[in-house]
């Protein structure tokens, strides 16, 4: 192919997006979510919880060295990983529930990528100015002192945020104050420094440069969400029947009285967050009534505030994260030109035909409470109740019994038969406890503990102790002659009388 007709490129270079500042109820709600989620993430490792003198006092701790997970008063042992699995199942069901009811509301408000991107954009706006100022700086070809200073200041703050993010993460895996001192004195493990470095750079890149690319290309959820949504799902949309055809000929400023009347009408006819089109101001359904300009004045405010850089007026798109900032921007414009709010709003596809016919949309709860969401809620609740039940019925002591199979039995010098077992006792209490071992089965069986002449052993606090145990029976007793004799090991906490047991067998000669 000649140079005059170059081959089309299969890759479109990324166009940087510079969202404009917007204010409104959804933007304020996103600020609250940002403050709460980041506060929980950064502060939680520093919270203390008294568990006793021999246990860590960090409220939330993933103690990989000792294979424990501490969450305030809850302690998860390795064999109790089903609690973690249950929480992951609840998280998945919760995501399905919110998506089926409100679309990608998780992506728009609470996803870590969204939260940190919002924080990075806030820093960018604070350093470089709002949308127009950032656009001028981006289009400036010459790298002068001012541009270099602004860019360097912004990147340094981004790196500090990334460093705090990586630092907070490693604090969840070790005692936070101790690890902090080790980090600043250079005495921490290399794994901690590596983890912090990786998280610092990924946070810096994802929140500062990749942004919407992560949501569009790296995240699988935009492609899965379609299976969770239907025509009754509330998503951010554009009321085309009201806004088209677009034009600026119908723009007017309203007086205070007109503003009050429009607000009263909006509240009287609104259903979804008092934003629905008032019945008194709805256009008729005939073609003649649609000949004039619509309410949309094509001001591009909805596009300019969108962190994904899309035009919601083009319909539902994979890139839309349902952040609702376009609703705030459009409502602000509608208020200025004397039109009712709700041109862009949370709405359901099933209500479109009703609204085009001049009827009000269905009640919001009829969209939220439907068979699919009720099913997800029931499943989510059942898993949660199951975890709570399992948490409250689990014992403070547990034991496992493992017979030694090589050999299955030993014949002693006096002809008696001995079996060997490894008994593991878990003491989940915050103090050392004495435990008594006993066996129930044939009366001829005698129990012996390795290392002590007694049948009791002290297990340290919050520890699993392995104890070698011997069972001996005379040569002429029934267990010695039988091939296998069922029996039950018992362990008793001598402090409070709590007991646990395990069944096993005693192997004899089989004659």
Secondary structure, 3 states (H helix, E strand, C coil): CCHHHCCCCCCCCCCCCCCCCCCCHHHHHHHHHHHHHHHHHHHHHHCECCCCCCCCCECEEEECCCCEEEECCEEEEHHHCHHHHHHHHHHHHHHHHHHHHHCCHHHHHCCHHHHHHHHHHHHHHHHHCCHHHHHHHHHCCCCCHHHHHHHHHHHHHHHHHHHHHHHHHHHCCCCHHHHHHHHHHCCCCHHHHHHHHHHHHHHHHHHHHHCHHHHHHHCCHHHHHHHHCCCCCCEEEECHHHHCCCCCCCCCCCCHHHHHHHHHHHHHHCCCCCCCCCHHHCCCCCCHHHCCCCCCCCCCHHHHHCCCCCCHHHCCCCCCCCCCHHHHHHHHHHHHHCCCCCCEEEECHHHHHHHHCCCCCCCHHHHHCCHHHHHHHHHHHHHHHHHHHHHHHCCCEEEEEEECCCCCCEECCCCCEEEEEEEEEEECCCCCEEEEEEEECCCCCEEEECCECCCEEEECCCEEEEEEEEEEECCCCHHHHCCEEEEEEEEEECCCCCEEEEEEEEECCCC
